[in-house]
């Protein structure tokens, strides 16, 4: 068992989690729709709640996944009192949140897989609450190398030769 001080954050599941500079960053999650951000220093074993420097904070709470690219955590979609179709960026040095949703960004908002490859975030599959298609097999790529992000659909849902839609 890990002995820690400070906090801890409230009990949650389906949270966005990354590691950066020997710190575990936890944001969002379900158990009464948590939309706060906590940091666990893995050296000192101390929890600290982090506050955004701006009033802009994500409107997601659960069914999200996070990836880290450099000093930024990216979180897509999710669900709170409604379904969310936004890409949020958290600067892990300043804890400032920014809505960086690319124009035309559409991808299932929950139960998707996600990975980082070079400067690209690649999303796969998931469940789409916005259309009647339900589980999907789409691949979406977002290039995060510049100051503005672009979305490129790599494989559309139901493309010839692709397996049936799925949740990850």
C-alpha positions, 0 to 999 in steps of 0.5 A: 500500500502506498502511503500518501499525504494531502488530499486525496481526491474524491473516489472516481472512475473513468478519469483522465490520467497521465504522468509528467515530471514524476507526477501523476495527473488525474482529472475528471472522472465519475462518482458525482461528476468530478471535474477537478484536477489533482496531482500526486508527486511520486517522489514525496507521495503528496496529493495537491488539487490544482486550479486553472489560471483561467475560468475556462475548465473542461465540461467533461466528467467521465468516459474520457481518456488522456494522452500526453504530448510534451508538457500538455495533456489532451482529453477528448469527449466524455459525458457529464449531464450531456455528451461532450465533443471537445478536445481539451488541452491542459498545460502541465506546467501552468495548469491552464486549460484551453479548448483546442477543438479543431474545426469539424472535429467529430469522433465518438465521445466515449469508449474509444482507444487513443495513442500518441504517434510522433506529433499526432493523437490517433483515436480509434473506435468508440461509441457515438452518442450523437448519431444513431450509429452507436459503436463505430470503427472510425480512425481520427488523427489530430496533429498537435505539433503547431499552435492550431490543431488539424483533424484528418479522418483516416478511416471512415466508419464502415469503410470497405474491409474494416471490422465491425464497429466496437468500443475499446 
